[in-house]
């Protein structure tokens, strides 16, 4: 009798990844699945592997690494019914914590042996290119534009520091970018369905946990299951720092001056006014964008829990 087949896609550059852990995770998963092992050299190869998974009879895809490899593996699985299994081996492992998985890779592998699957929504981001073409990306828990995305760009430019500094690396990157944003004039328009508003930055959340700072959970607003929460920042000033810190931890960012939080939304749009905005999805840089539309893709991704 043939067994189910699965892929494991690993990022050996992830901050807590080790070859020994990968071998043990593979050994554990092989008790249930015939397992193919892949260490893709680029996100495009990961997309190809997961795009082809359903057609090849693959019944599960495991992503071992940080939120980056999880994000890229998910792109080819949206809408296929093939479940994604997260094996946390990164700096903060946001998606693993959202799914309430064990904190260690080997423990999570054992968990998946007896786990089941569920379906979850994603955030669909449609980017309009200058030549009129569009591209689509699915975020699993968050999008960021402007300041938030620039923090990711800066942090990823010195990615080797994540291994030594962990979440502190993102905190340092945030402070450095914030200084550059203080006093900057709005250069984007954000519309969540009730008219456009000026912004220097915006964040879109699907789940209440949104953090790159270790175990600290940051929330733009109150939980809004199955809907989008959009935080629009009209300006950033030095005097806002205490309020931003307290508001993010308490889920009350909307009480901070120059910040507007809109909950329970199904769609939004963001347009750059003068120069393109940097964007990020799940902590992965997406580059500069001119105009995007964002909407909820309900029941679009199966995950192992």
C-alpha atoms as one frame of an Amber mdcrd trajectory, in Angstrom:
protein
   0.000   0.000   0.000   1.477   3.352  -1.082   1.903   6.121   1.467   1.084
   9.810   1.167   3.790  11.971  -0.342   5.058  15.260   1.055   7.680  17.914
   0.380   9.863  19.641   2.914  11.247  22.976   1.736  13.972  24.383   3.962
  15.867  27.639   4.254  19.287  26.805   5.747  19.967  30.528   6.237  17.159
  30.818   8.805  18.435  32.045  12.159  17.791  28.884  14.187  18.162  26.329
  11.389  20.713  23.540  11.784  21.511  20.580   9.597  21.070  18.237  12.547
  17.568  19.582  13.244  16.661  19.266   9.556  17.744  15.620   9.496  15.753
  14.850  12.642  12.658  16.687  11.395  12.877  14.744   8.127  13.243  11.475
  10.011  10.181  12.227  12.142   7.986  13.269   9.198   9.066  10.186   7.224
   7.140   8.072   9.708   3.927   9.306   8.053   4.909  10.571   4.599   7.233
   9.621   1.760   9.270  12.787   2.010  11.078  14.775  -0.685  13.716  17.192
   0.612  14.437  20.521  -1.071  16.718  23.454  -0.214  15.640  25.966  -2.905
  18.183  28.607  -3.862  15.576  31.297  -4.566  11.929  32.174  -3.861  11.067
  31.485  -7.512  12.200  27.876  -7.156  10.062  27.555  -4.031   7.076  28.911
  -5.953   7.660  26.383  -8.735   7.880  23.465  -6.305   4.654  24.378  -4.527
   2.817  25.304  -7.736   3.492  21.813  -9.038   2.739  20.004  -5.769  -0.969
  19.297  -6.244  -0.505  18.072  -9.805   2.189  15.646  -8.643  -0.008  14.071
  -5.986   1.730  15.741  -3.051  -0.538  15.711   0.010   1.389  18.114   2.269
   4.163  20.704   1.974   6.347  21.580   4.949   8.242  24.860   5.188  11.205
  24.780   7.575  12.728  28.172   8.317  11.400  31.584   9.253   8.306  33.407
   8.071   9.993  34.098   4.722  10.075  30.486   3.543   6.556  29.972   4.925
   5.344  32.974   2.913   6.971  31.798  -0.308   5.799  28.188   0.069   2.234
  29.390   0.565   2.164  31.276  -2.757   1.853  28.076  -4.772  -0.572  26.381
  -2.369  -3.326  29.006  -2.187  -6.515  27.537  -3.629  -5.098  24.032  -4.154
  -6.266  22.269  -0.993  -2.738  20.984  -0.341  -1.980  21.885   3.293   1.059
  23.836   4.435   2.914  22.593   7.498   5.042  25.155   9.328   8.307  24.000
  10.936   9.559  27.051  12.911  13.285  27.722  12.565  13.441  31.511  12.227
  13.888  34.531  14.452  10.323  35.095  15.655   8.190  32.538  13.765   5.049
  34.666  13.660   2.984  32.176  11.640   3.852  29.280  13.937   2.656  31.318
  16.908  -0.551  32.302  15.125  -1.252  28.602  14.580  -0.302  27.824  18.207
   2.352  25.326  17.162   5.211  24.165  19.413   8.129  26.575  19.491  10.828
  24.134  18.378  11.269  22.492  14.979  11.536  18.874  16.137   8.624  19.213
  18.540   6.501  20.669  15.746   7.400  17.764  13.448   6.127  15.302  16.075
   3.006  17.453  16.475   2.271  17.246  12.738   2.294  13.440  12.857  -0.972
  13.513  14.793  -2.240  16.901  13.626  -5.079  17.794  11.303  -5.646  20.523
   8.730  -7.840  23.586   8.716  -8.593  26.280   6.167  -7.745  29.927   6.748
  -8.065  33.241   4.893  -5.192  35.168   3.344  -4.690  38.785   2.322  -4.656
  39.155  -1.464  -2.432  41.976  -2.723  -2.815  42.992  -6.364  -0.040  45.285
  -7.593  -0.649  47.432 -10.659   2.555  47.835 -12.667   3.384  50.946 -14.688
   2.934  48.978 -17.927  -0.630  48.050 -16.959   0.095  44.473 -15.928  -0.791
  43.182 -12.464   0.839  40.733 -10.089  -0.786  38.993  -7.136   0.749  38.051
  -3.795  -0.951  36.430  -0.819   0.093  37.490   2.677  -0.626  35.141   5.554
  -0.820  37.662   8.370   0.301  41.209   7.447   1.245  43.750   4.809   3.211
  46.936   5.322   3.771  50.016   3.168   6.186  52.893   3.639   7.858  52.967
   7.052   7.025  49.360   7.957   8.388  48.033   4.668  11.494  50.200   4.900
  12.248  48.624   8.280  12.085  45.188   6.647  14.320  46.320   3.776  16.920
  47.631   6.221  16.771  44.536   8.426  17.105  42.151   5.486  20.065  44.099
   4.108  22.011  42.931   7.163  20.254  39.615   7.589  23.313  37.938   9.111
  22.727  39.985  12.267  19.464  38.134  12.935  21.467  35.091  14.034  23.355
  37.066  16.667  20.863  39.765  17.696  17.514  38.048  17.062  14.508  40.318
  17.594  16.782  43.138  18.734  17.982  43.404  15.125  14.473  44.456  14.043
  14.179  46.856  16.961  17.433  48.581  15.957  16.287  48.747  12.322  12.961
  50.256  13.438  14.648  53.025  15.412  16.974  53.876  12.530  14.129  54.111
  10.029  11.877  56.035  12.417  14.449  58.809  12.698  14.386  59.178   8.910
  10.585  59.362   8.850  10.152  62.015  11.531   8.532  65.054   9.930   8.180
  63.434   6.506   5.188  64.687   4.554   2.487  62.211   3.457   3.265  60.625
   0.095   0.485  58.058  -0.244  -3.294  57.831  -0.281  -5.053  55.045   1.638
  -8.725  54.222   1.026 -10.535  51.656   3.169 -13.929  52.293   1.602 -14.880
  55.627   3.124 -12.690  57.993   1.149  -8.940  58.461   0.724  -6.684  59.781
   3.464  -3.089  61.032   3.398  -0.423  58.706   4.795   3.305  58.237   5.205
   2.794  54.551   6.038   0.130  51.875   6.339  -0.181  48.404   7.820  -2.756
  45.726   7.078  -3.308  42.872   9.532  -5.316  39.696   9.274  -4.400  38.163
  12.639  -3.998  39.851  15.983  -0.332  38.866  16.361   1.944  41.074  14.320
   5.490  41.243  15.567   9.118  40.949  14.600  10.246  41.587  18.186  10.516
  38.145  19.708   7.690  37.141  22.066   6.040  40.579  22.225   2.637  40.606
  20.511   1.810  43.849  18.697  -1.756  44.631  17.604  -3.009  47.587  15.601
  -6.523  47.274  16.968  -8.967  44.927  18.677  -9.237  41.386  17.272 -11.360
  41.213  14.120 -11.427  37.515  13.116 -11.848  36.900   9.412 -11.534  40.569
   8.450  -8.791  43.101   7.783  -7.483  45.740  10.172  -5.865  48.745   8.485
  -3.629  51.212  10.344  -2.946  54.488   8.510  -0.143  56.778   9.701  -0.592
  60.389   8.569   2.707  61.522  10.097   5.401  60.180  12.390   6.877  62.438
  15.061   9.242  61.864  17.975   6.474  62.687  20.466   4.433  59.732  19.165
   6.958  57.090  20.239   5.588  56.358  23.762   2.011  56.247  22.466   2.941
  53.969  19.567   4.685  51.522  21.883   1.814  51.414  24.375  -0.850  51.387
  21.668   0.764  48.526  19.750   1.033  46.324  22.829  -2.502  47.132  24.047
  -4.174  47.031  20.625  -5.154  50.708  20.774  -3.018  52.316  18.072  -6.061
  54.240  16.902  -5.877  56.403  20.047  -2.464  57.731  19.041  -2.408  61.130
  17.346  -1.897  60.931  13.554  -2.840  57.228  13.486  -6.182  55.936  12.280
  -7.166  52.276  12.689 -10.071  50.806  10.758 -11.311  47.337  11.683 -13.581
  44.767  10.084 -12.777  45.653   6.480 -12.855  43.393   3.426 -10.791  45.578
   1.080  -8.516  48.609   0.804  -6.407  50.442  -1.768  -3.117  52.325  -1.491
  -1.694  54.705  -4.084   1.718  56.381  -4.074   1.420  60.114  -4.741   4.913
  61.297  -5.662   7.407  58.447  -5.429   6.787  54.680  -5.207   6.228  53.083
  -1.811   8.159  50.112  -0.528   5.940  47.178   0.410   6.379  44.028   2.477
   4.294  40.900   2.998   4.831  38.716   6.082   8.210  40.369   6.567   9.350
  39.705   2.996  10.304  42.771   0.909   8.175  43.225  -2.209  10.049  46.212
  -3.616   8.552  49.520  -4.691   4.901  49.780  -5.737   2.800  52.548  -7.300
  -0.777  51.361  -6.731  -2.198  48.314  -4.975  -5.568  46.866  -4.108  -5.979
  44.652  -1.075  -8.813  42.282  -0.304  -9.598  39.289   1.850  -9.324  35.854
   0.232 -11.492  33.711   2.534 -10.817  29.984   2.993  -7.918  30.146   0.554
  -5.121  28.230   2.312  -5.120  24.886   4.091  -2.662  24.598   6.991  -1.648
  21.802   9.341  -2.395  22.488  12.997
